[in-house]
Amino acid sequence: MAGSDGKPDIQAALAALKESFGNKIPAKIEAIRQSWEKLTATPADSETFKLLHRQTHTLSGTAATYGFDEVGRLAKALEITLQDELTEEPSQWSSAAIDKFETLLTRLEQPDQESSVEKESDMTSLQKPVQETVTAATEETESRSASKLIYLVDDDADFLSTMSMQIETFGYDVAEFTDLTAFSKAVAEQEPSLVIMDVEFDGGPKAGIEYIARINKERDVPLRTIFITGSSGLLTRLDAVRANGLAYYAKPVLVEKLVDAIDRLTHQSVEEPYKIVIVDDAPEQSAFAALTLQQAGMETREVNEPLKLLALLAEFPPDLILMDIYMPECNGLELSRVIRQMDAFVSTPIVFLSSEHDQRKQLGAMSLGGDDFLTKPVQPWHLVSAVTSRVKRGRMIRKLAETDGLTGLLNHSKSKERLEAELARAKREQSHLSFAMLDIDFFKKVNDNYGHPAGDRVLKSLANMFKQRLRQYDVVGRYGGEEFVVILPNTDAATAKLIMDKMRESFSKIDHFSEDGNFTCNFSCGIASYPDFDTGRGLNDEADKALYEAKEGGRNRVIVAKGC
């Protein structure tokens, strides 16, 4: 079902689902009646009791979700009566409890109840909060600007020239200005991604801050600005903050720290859509949750037969599993325990979505592997918000486990995992893949001569350069120490050599600062490519051999492994 723009019309789909469910309500009530009559005829039939409980539980949650409030309320009353007053032990049944269930069921069967009256707010007024959540998530993950244009403003021409060259090695375009008038004219003609502004000019000790403050008063969106100065006093810093300064550095400025700030303020990669698996034996309920989450930009898969979940997890590893508790064949509690025994999903968030209101049972469910419990009916905006917060937290934890703490690149084990994944993709798509292994030359001397903090800054500089200069889908990892790897999908060996040579040349131009003087570094690199080598281990070993050859051949060079 598509709208005028060709995209799926989710509101229309939700309305269609509601109409379809409404048409099925009489049949669902009739099924409850049949199970009740069978149970009263054979009270010891525990399977019929479980079926009846599941039928009332499912109807109460799904009916309320779609806005059939009276149906949901009566079905919930039936479910509670079964749980609290009838139970699975027939000897404990009282005639009052049996009469109560019969009375509730008869009321549910009455066709003139107001449950079929559609409230205007059911499907339409809920769209706004969901859309607000979608918009907020989109704004958060979209890159603020496709441009890498930086305006560098300082009346010291020598500083401008040196700093501009350093920043450009990380893939940014830098325009230099020695006076504020020329800078103002340039902003009017083309807006930069970021402004790096000196605080002091001929006009006064805070002329740069004051100028930015005046410009921002006339703008709807303030210029993103980093202030640099020879002063680190609190009052100057306060003025910089009030002028919308986003970072503040005292001279001499470490280019590594400055580029870290530039990266953070100008480059926000778009997150992959959240991947959600919904497990619910009621197709109407899972479809509603799926459409609600899709409206928020998430990818979903539905499982209506719980025993098929593991097969789906293998092909669609999710960021979160949304699961009902009461289902046939196995319940959600049992299923969560199975999932938690699998290494690949031991930390995947599991959120129970059920009409179970008993807090003791909710807490019990969470103690068996659940991370959260949402009670049906759940408002769409609440569902989106709860799923989003859990996925964000889960991704953050996973990132900490998969990345190197110093550089933010993938760690050794995750790099190897990604190599296998990218190699499998290259084989499926019959495309090229190159794997580069590189090592900073004489890195031990850097640590010995300039100290480990300077060595750490060198490692971060190389990592930042790769992040800025390579494509978004290229993979960069730190193998350990001063050794890095780069995975280049859809790239043959000759192209990979050109890319890595450019990276090597750019890295050699970075001026690294230390208290004992400035210095530069180089790296050596070995490359192996698929299909010349068709296993992950083969690519790794041959790239390592090529790296060794580059080292033995004089360093500061790139060598490509020759295929068999």
C-alpha positions as CSV (number, residue, x, y, z in Angstrom):
1,M,0.0,0.0,0.0
2,A,1.8,3.1,-1.2
3,G,1.1,6.8,-0.9
4,S,1.3,9.5,-3.7
5,D,5.1,9.6,-3.3
6,G,5.5,5.9,-3.9
7,K,6.5,5.2,-0.3
8,P,4.4,2.8,1.8
9,D,1.4,4.5,3.3
10,I,1.8,3.2,6.9
11,Q,-1.3,5.0,8.3
12,A,-3.4,3.4,5.5
13,A,-1.9,0.0,6.3
14,L,-2.7,0.5,10.0
15,A,-6.3,1.4,9.2
16,A,-6.6,-1.6,7.0
17,L,-5.2,-3.8,9.7
18,K,-7.7,-2.4,12.2
19,E,-10.6,-3.1,9.8
20,S,-9.4,-6.6,9.2
21,F,-9.0,-7.3,12.9
22,G,-12.5,-5.9,13.6
23,N,-14.0,-8.3,11.1
24,K,-12.3,-11.2,12.9
25,I,-13.5,-10.3,16.4
26,P,-16.7,-12.4,16.2
27,A,-14.8,-15.5,15.2
28,K,-12.3,-15.0,18.0
29,I,-15.1,-14.6,20.5
30,E,-16.7,-17.8,19.2
31,A,-13.4,-19.7,19.5
32,I,-13.3,-18.6,23.2
33,R,-16.9,-19.8,23.7
34,Q,-16.1,-23.2,22.2
35,S,-13.0,-23.6,24.4
36,W,-15.0,-22.6,27.5
37,E,-17.8,-25.1,26.7
38,K,-15.2,-27.8,26.2
39,L,-13.5,-26.9,29.5
40,T,-16.7,-26.9,31.5
41,A,-17.5,-30.3,30.1
42,T,-14.0,-31.7,30.9
43,P,-12.6,-29.5,33.7
44,A,-9.4,-31.6,34.0
45,D,-8.3,-30.9,30.4
46,S,-5.2,-28.7,31.1
47,E,-4.5,-28.2,27.4
48,T,-7.9,-26.7,26.9
49,F,-7.4,-24.5,29.9
50,K,-4.1,-23.2,28.5
51,L,-5.7,-22.6,25.1
52,L,-8.5,-20.6,26.6
53,H,-6.1,-18.5,28.6
54,R,-4.0,-17.8,25.5
55,Q,-7.1,-16.9,23.5
56,T,-8.4,-14.4,26.1
57,H,-4.8,-13.0,26.6
58,T,-4.3,-12.5,22.9
59,L,-7.7,-10.9,22.4
60,S,-7.3,-8.5,25.3
61,G,-4.0,-7.2,24.1
62,T,-4.7,-7.0,20.4
63,A,-8.2,-5.5,20.8
64,A,-7.0,-2.7,23.0
65,T,-4.1,-2.1,20.6
66,Y,-6.5,-1.4,17.7
67,G,-8.8,0.7,19.8
68,F,-11.6,-1.8,20.5
69,D,-11.4,-0.8,24.2
70,E,-14.6,-2.6,25.5
71,V,-13.6,-5.9,23.8
72,G,-10.1,-5.6,25.3
73,R,-11.5,-4.8,28.7
74,L,-13.9,-7.8,28.8
75,A,-11.3,-10.2,27.4
76,K,-8.8,-9.0,30.1
77,A,-11.4,-9.6,32.8
78,L,-11.9,-13.2,31.4
79,E,-8.1,-13.7,31.5
80,I,-7.8,-12.5,35.1
81,T,-10.8,-14.6,36.1
82,L,-9.1,-17.7,34.7
83,Q,-5.8,-16.9,36.4
84,D,-7.1,-15.9,39.8
85,E,-10.4,-17.7,40.4
86,L,-10.6,-20.7,38.2
87,T,-6.9,-21.9,37.8
88,E,-5.8,-25.2,36.3
89,E,-7.1,-27.1,39.4
90,P,-10.8,-27.9,38.8
91,S,-11.4,-28.8,42.5
92,Q,-10.8,-25.2,43.4
93,W,-13.4,-23.8,41.1
94,S,-16.4,-22.1,42.7
95,S,-19.8,-21.7,41.2
96,A,-19.4,-17.9,41.7
97,A,-16.3,-17.9,39.5
98,I,-17.9,-20.0,36.8
99,D,-21.0,-17.7,36.8
100,K,-18.7,-14.7,36.6
101,F,-16.8,-16.1,33.6
102,E,-20.1,-16.9,31.9
103,T,-21.5,-13.5,32.5
104,L,-18.4,-11.8,31.1
105,L,-18.3,-14.0,28.1
106,T,-22.0,-13.3,27.4
107,R,-21.4,-9.6,27.6
108,L,-18.5,-10.0,25.2
109,E,-20.8,-11.8,22.7
110,Q,-23.3,-9.0,22.6
111,P,-23.2,-7.2,19.2
112,D,-24.4,-3.8,20.4
113,Q,-21.4,-3.0,22.6
114,E,-19.5,0.2,22.0
115,S,-16.3,-1.7,21.2
116,S,-16.8,-1.4,17.5
117,V,-17.1,2.4,17.6
118,E,-13.8,3.7,16.2
119,K,-12.3,6.6,18.1
120,E,-10.9,9.3,15.9
121,S,-7.6,9.3,17.8
122,D,-7.0,5.6,17.5
123,M,-4.9,5.7,14.3
124,T,-4.5,9.3,13.4
125,S,-3.7,11.4,16.5
126,L,-1.1,8.9,17.4
127,Q,0.7,9.6,14.2
128,K,2.1,12.9,15.4
129,P,4.1,11.7,18.4
130,V,5.5,8.8,16.4
131,Q,6.4,11.2,13.6
132,E,8.1,13.5,16.2
133,T,10.1,10.6,17.4
134,V,11.0,9.7,13.8
135,T,12.0,13.3,13.0
136,A,14.2,13.5,16.1
137,A,15.9,10.2,15.3
138,T,16.5,11.3,11.7
139,E,17.9,14.7,12.7
140,E,20.2,12.9,15.2
141,T,21.6,10.4,12.7
142,E,21.8,12.5,9.5
143,S,25.1,14.1,8.6
144,R,24.8,17.8,9.3
145,S,26.6,18.7,6.1
146,A,28.0,16.9,3.1
147,S,30.7,19.6,2.8
148,K,34.1,19.4,4.3
149,L,34.8,23.1,3.9
150,I,36.5,24.7,6.9
151,Y,37.1,28.5,7.3
152,L,40.3,29.2,9.3
153,V,40.5,32.8,10.5
154,D,43.7,34.2,12.1
155,D,45.8,37.3,11.6
156,D,49.0,35.2,11.9
157,A,49.7,34.2,8.3
158,D,52.4,31.7,9.3
159,F,50.0,29.9,11.7
160,L,47.3,29.9,9.0
161,S,49.6,28.3,6.4
162,T,50.9,25.6,8.8
163,M,47.6,24.7,10.3
164,S,45.8,24.7,7.0
165,M,48.2,22.2,5.5
166,Q,47.9,20.0,8.6
167,I,44.1,20.0,8.5
168,E,44.0,19.3,4.8
169,T,45.9,16.1,5.2
170,F,42.8,14.7,7.0
171,G,40.7,15.3,3.9
172,Y,39.2,18.7,4.6
173,D,39.1,21.7,2.3
174,V,40.4,24.8,4.2
175,A,40.0,28.4,3.2
176,E,42.3,30.9,5.0
177,F,41.4,34.4,6.1
178,T,43.6,37.0,7.8
179,D,40.9,39.6,8.3
180,L,37.3,39.6,9.4
181,T,35.9,41.5,6.5
182,A,37.1,38.9,3.9
183,F,35.8,36.2,6.2
184,S,32.3,37.8,6.4
185,K,32.1,38.2,2.7
186,A,33.0,34.5,2.2
187,V,30.3,33.3,4.6
188,A,27.7,35.3,2.7
189,E,28.8,33.6,-0.5
190,Q,29.3,30.0,0.7
191,E,28.6,28.7,4.2
192,P,31.3,26.4,5.7
193,S,30.9,23.3,7.7
194,L,32.9,24.8,10.5
195,V,34.7,28.0,11.4
196,I,38.0,28.0,13.4
197,M,38.3,31.5,14.7
198,D,41.2,33.2,16.6
199,V,40.0,35.2,19.5
200,E,42.4,38.1,19.3
201,F,42.6,40.5,16.4
202,D,43.7,44.2,15.9
203,G,40.2,45.2,17.0
204,G,40.7,43.9,20.5
205,P,41.6,41.0,22.8
206,K,38.2,39.4,22.1
207,A,37.5,40.7,18.6
208,G,37.0,37.3,17.1
209,I,34.4,36.2,19.7
210,E,32.5,39.5,19.4
211,Y,32.5,39.3,15.6
212,I,31.0,35.7,15.7
213,A,28.4,36.8,18.3
214,R,27.2,39.7,16.0
215,I,27.0,37.4,13.0
216,N,25.0,34.8,14.9
217,K,22.4,37.3,16.1
218,E,21.4,37.9,12.5
219,R,21.2,34.2,11.6
220,D,18.6,31.5,12.2
221,V,21.2,28.9,12.7
222,P,24.5,29.9,14.4
223,L,27.8,29.2,12.8
224,R,29.5,26.2,14.3
225,T,32.7,27.7,15.7
226,I,35.9,26.5,17.3
227,F,37.8,29.3,19.1
228,I,41.6,29.3,19.4
229,T,43.6,31.8,21.5
230,G,46.7,32.4,23.5
231,S,44.5,32.9,26.6
232,S,42.8,30.2,28.6
233,G,41.1,32.5,31.2
234,L,37.6,31.6,32.4
235,L,36.0,34.9,31.4
236,T,37.2,34.5,27.8
237,R,35.9,31.0,27.7
238,L,32.6,32.1,29.0
239,D,32.3,34.7,26.3
240,A,33.2,32.1,23.7
241,V,30.4,29.8,25.0
242,R,27.9,32.7,24.9
243,A,28.9,33.3,21.2
244,N,28.0,29.6,20.5
245,G,31.6,28.4,20.6
246,L,31.5,24.6,20.5
247,A,35.2,24.1,21.4
248,Y,38.0,26.1,22.7
249,Y,41.8,25.5,22.4
250,A,44.8,27.5,23.7
251,K,47.8,27.9,21.4
252,P,50.0,26.1,20.6
253,V,47.2,24.0,19.2
254,L,47.7,20.2,18.9
255,V,46.5,19.4,15.4
256,E,45.4,15.9,16.6
257,K,43.0,17.4,19.2
258,L,41.8,20.0,16.8
259,V,41.0,17.4,14.1
260,D,39.2,15.3,16.7
261,A,36.9,18.3,17.4
262,I,36.5,19.0,13.7
263,D,35.5,15.3,13.1
264,R,33.1,15.4,16.0
265,L,31.4,18.6,14.9
266,T,31.2,18.1,11.2
267,H,31.0,14.4,10.6
268,Q,28.1,12.3,11.9
269,S,27.7,9.1,9.9
270,V,24.1,7.9,9.3
271,E,23.3,5.0,11.5
272,E,22.0,1.8,10.0
273,P,18.3,1.3,10.6
274,Y,17.5,-0.5,13.8
275,K,16.7,-4.2,13.2
276,I,13.9,-5.5,15.3
277,V,12.4,-9.1,15.4
278,I,8.8,-9.3,16.7
279,V,7.7,-12.6,18.2
280,D,4.0,-12.9,18.7
281,D,1.6,-15.7,17.9
282,A,-1.1,-13.1,17.0
283,P,-0.4,-11.8,13.5
284,E,-2.5,-8.8,14.0
285,Q,-0.5,-7.7,17.1
286,S,2.9,-8.3,15.4
287,A,1.8,-6.5,12.3
288,F,0.7,-3.5,14.3
289,A,4.0,-3.3,16.1
290,A,5.9,-3.9,12.9
291,L,4.2,-1.0,11.1
292,T,4.6,1.3,14.0
293,L,8.4,0.6,14.1
294,Q,8.7,0.8,10.4
295,Q,7.1,4.3,10.5
296,A,10.0,5.2,12.8
297,G,12.5,4.0,10.1
298,M,13.3,0.6,11.6
299,E,13.6,-2.7,9.8
300,T,11.3,-5.5,11.2
301,R,10.7,-9.2,10.8
302,E,7.7,-11.0,12.3
303,V,7.7,-14.5,13.8
304,N,4.2,-15.9,14.5
305,E,5.4,-19.4,15.1
306,P,7.9,-19.2,18.0
307,L,9.8,-22.4,17.0
308,K,10.9,-20.7,13.8
309,L,12.7,-17.9,15.6
310,L,16.2,-19.4,15.6
311,A,16.2,-19.8,11.8
312,L,15.3,-16.1,11.4
313,L,17.9,-14.9,13.9
314,A,20.6,-16.7,11.8
315,E,19.7,-14.6,8.7
316,F,18.5,-11.4,10.4
317,P,20.6,-10.7,13.6
318,P,18.5,-8.1,15.4
319,D,19.3,-5.1,17.5
320,L,16.4,-6.0,19.7
321,I,13.8,-8.8,20.1
322,L,10.2,-7.8,21.0
323,M,8.4,-10.8,22.4
324,D,5.0,-11.8,23.8
325,I,5.0,-14.1,26.8
326,Y,2.0,-16.4,26.3
327,M,2.4,-18.4,23.0
328,P,1.7,-22.0,21.9
329,E,4.5,-24.6,21.7
330,C,6.8,-22.5,23.9
331,N,6.3,-19.4,25.9
332,G,8.3,-16.2,25.8
333,L,10.1,-17.0,29.1
334,E,11.4,-20.3,27.7
335,L,12.4,-18.7,24.4
336,S,14.3,-15.9,26.1
337,R,16.3,-18.5,28.1
338,V,17.2,-20.3,24.9
339,I,18.3,-17.1,23.3
340,R,20.5,-16.1,26.3
341,Q,22.3,-19.5,26.0
342,M,23.5,-18.5,22.5
343,D,26.8,-16.5,22.4
344,A,25.8,-14.4,19.4
345,F,22.7,-13.1,21.2
346,V,23.6,-13.2,24.9
347,S,23.6,-9.3,25.0
348,T,20.8,-8.7,22.5
349,P,18.0,-6.7,24.3
350,I,14.8,-8.6,24.8
351,V,11.6,-6.6,25.5
352,F,8.5,-8.4,26.5
353,L,5.3,-7.0,25.1
354,S,2.3,-8.6,26.8
355,S,-1.0,-7.8,28.4
356,E,0.2,-9.4,31.6
357,H,-0.5,-6.8,34.4
358,D,0.8,-8.9,37.3
359,Q,4.0,-7.1,38.4
360,R,5.4,-10.2,40.0
361,K,5.2,-12.0,36.7
362,Q,6.6,-9.1,34.9
363,L,9.7,-9.0,37.2
364,G,10.0,-12.7,36.9
365,A,10.0,-12.5,33.2
366,M,12.8,-9.9,33.3
367,S,14.8,-12.0,35.7
368,L,14.8,-14.8,33.1
369,G,16.5,-12.8,30.4
370,G,14.3,-9.8,29.6
371,D,15.5,-6.2,29.6
372,D,12.1,-4.5,29.7
373,F,8.4,-5.1,30.0
374,L,5.7,-3.2,28.0
375,T,2.1,-3.8,28.8
376,K,-0.5,-4.0,26.0
377,P,-2.0,-1.9,24.8
378,V,1.1,0.3,24.3
379,Q,0.9,3.7,22.6
380,P,2.8,3.8,19.4
381,W,5.0,6.7,20.6
382,H,5.8,4.7,23.8
383,L,6.7,1.6,21.8
384,V,9.0,3.6,19.5
385,S,10.6,5.4,22.4
386,A,11.2,2.3,24.5
387,V,12.7,0.3,21.6
388,T,14.9,3.2,20.5
389,S,16.4,3.8,24.0
390,R,17.1,0.1,24.4
391,V,18.7,-0.3,20.9
392,K,20.9,2.8,21.5
393,R,22.1,1.4,24.8
394,G,22.7,-2.0,23.2
395,R,24.6,-0.5,20.3
396,M,26.7,1.6,22.6
397,I,27.7,-1.4,24.8
398,R,28.4,-3.5,21.6
399,K,30.6,-0.7,20.3
400,L,32.6,-0.6,23.5
401,A,33.2,-4.3,23.1
402,E,34.1,-4.2,19.4
403,T,36.3,-1.1,19.2
404,D,39.7,0.0,20.3
405,G,39.5,2.5,23.2
406,L,42.3,4.8,21.9
407,T,41.4,5.2,18.2
408,G,37.7,4.2,18.1
409,L,38.5,1.8,15.3
410,L,37.4,-1.9,15.2
411,N,39.5,-4.1,17.4
412,H,41.5,-7.2,16.3
413,S,38.7,-9.8,16.6
414,K,36.0,-7.6,15.1
415,S,38.3,-6.7,12.2
416,K,38.8,-10.4,11.4
417,E,35.1,-10.9,11.7
418,R,34.4,-8.1,9.2
419,L,37.0,-9.5,6.8
420,E,35.2,-12.8,6.7
421,A,31.8,-11.1,6.2
422,E,33.1,-8.8,3.4
423,L,34.8,-11.7,1.7
424,A,31.6,-13.7,1.8
425,R,29.8,-10.7,0.2
426,A,32.5,-10.4,-2.5
427,K,32.0,-14.0,-3.4
428,R,28.2,-13.7,-3.6
429,E,28.4,-10.6,-5.7
430,Q,31.5,-11.8,-7.7
431,S,33.3,-8.5,-6.9
432,H,36.8,-7.6,-5.9
433,L,38.0,-7.1,-2.4
434,S,41.4,-5.8,-1.1
435,F,42.8,-6.2,2.4
436,A,45.6,-3.9,3.5
437,M,47.8,-4.4,6.5
438,L,50.1,-1.5,7.6
439,D,52.6,-0.7,10.3
440,I,53.9,2.6,11.4
441,D,57.7,2.7,10.8
442,F,60.0,3.0,13.7
443,F,57.1,3.5,16.1
444,K,59.2,2.3,19.1
445,K,61.5,5.2,18.5
446,V,58.6,7.7,18.6
447,N,57.6,6.4,22.1
448,D,61.3,6.3,23.3
449,N,62.2,9.8,22.0
450,Y,59.0,11.7,22.4
451,G,57.0,9.7,25.0
452,H,54.0,7.5,25.0
453,P,51.4,10.4,24.9
454,A,53.0,11.6,21.7
455,G,52.9,8.0,20.3
456,D,49.2,7.8,21.2
457,R,48.5,11.0,19.3
458,V,50.3,9.6,16.3
459,L,48.0,6.5,16.4
460,K,44.9,8.7,16.7
461,S,46.1,10.9,13.8
462,L,46.4,7.9,11.5
463,A,43.0,6.6,12.6
464,N,41.3,10.0,12.1
465,M,42.9,10.3,8.6
466,F,41.5,7.0,7.6
467,K,38.0,7.9,8.9
468,Q,38.0,11.1,6.9
469,R,39.7,10.0,3.7
470,L,38.2,6.5,3.0
471,R,34.7,5.7,1.9
472,Q,31.9,5.2,4.4
473,Y,31.7,1.5,3.7
474,D,35.4,0.8,3.9
475,V,36.4,-0.9,7.1
476,V,39.4,0.2,9.3
477,G,40.7,-1.6,12.3
478,R,43.5,-1.5,14.8
479,Y,45.1,-5.0,14.9
480,G,47.3,-4.1,17.8
481,G,50.1,-1.8,18.8
482,E,51.0,0.3,15.7
483,E,49.5,-2.2,13.3
484,F,46.3,-1.4,11.4
485,V,44.2,-3.1,8.7
486,V,41.9,-1.6,6.0
487,I,39.3,-3.6,4.1
488,L,38.3,-2.1,0.7
489,P,35.2,-3.7,-0.8
490,N,34.8,-3.5,-4.6
491,T,38.4,-2.6,-5.0
492,D,41.1,-4.5,-7.0
493,A,44.7,-4.7,-6.0
494,A,45.9,-1.9,-8.4
495,T,43.3,0.6,-7.1
496,A,44.0,-0.4,-3.5
497,K,47.7,0.4,-4.0
498,L,46.8,3.8,-5.3
499,I,44.5,4.5,-2.4
500,M,47.0,3.3,0.3
501,D,49.9,5.2,-1.4
502,K,47.8,8.4,-1.1
503,M,47.1,7.7,2.5
504,R,50.8,7.0,3.1
505,E,51.9,10.3,1.4
506,S,49.3,12.3,3.4
507,F,50.2,10.7,6.7
508,S,53.9,11.6,6.1
509,K,52.9,15.3,5.9
510,I,51.3,15.5,9.3
511,D,53.4,17.4,11.8
512,H,53.2,15.8,15.2
513,F,53.9,18.0,18.2
514,S,55.7,17.1,21.4
515,E,57.6,18.9,24.2
516,D,60.8,17.6,22.7
517,G,60.1,19.0,19.2
518,N,57.9,18.3,16.2
519,F,58.3,15.2,14.1
520,T,56.7,13.2,11.2
521,C,56.0,9.5,10.7
522,N,55.6,7.1,7.8
523,F,54.0,3.7,7.4
524,S,54.6,0.5,5.4
525,C,51.8,-1.4,3.9
526,G,51.1,-4.8,2.4
527,I,48.0,-5.6,0.3
528,A,46.3,-8.9,-0.7
529,S,43.2,-9.1,-2.9
530,Y,40.4,-11.4,-3.7
531,P,40.0,-13.4,-6.0
532,D,43.8,-13.9,-6.0
533,F,43.4,-15.2,-2.4
534,D,40.0,-16.6,-1.6
535,T,40.0,-17.2,2.2
536,G,40.2,-14.8,5.1
537,R,43.3,-16.4,6.4
538,G,44.9,-16.4,3.0
539,L,44.3,-12.6,2.6
540,N,45.6,-12.0,6.1
541,D,48.8,-14.1,5.7
542,E,49.6,-12.7,2.3
543,A,49.1,-9.1,3.3
544,D,51.3,-9.8,6.3
545,K,54.0,-11.2,4.0
546,A,53.7,-8.2,1.7
547,L,54.0,-5.9,4.7
548,Y,57.2,-7.7,5.7
549,E,58.5,-7.3,2.2
550,A,57.8,-3.5,2.4
551,K,59.7,-3.3,5.7
552,E,62.6,-5.2,4.3
553,G,62.6,-3.1,1.2
554,G,63.3,0.1,3.0
555,R,59.9,1.0,4.6
556,N,57.6,3.8,3.7
557,R,56.1,1.9,0.7
558,V,53.2,-0.2,-0.4
559,I,53.7,-3.8,-1.7
560,V,51.0,-5.9,-3.3
561,A,51.0,-9.7,-2.8
562,K,51.2,-11.6,-6.1
563,G,48.5,-14.3,-6.5
564,C,49.3,-17.9,-7.1
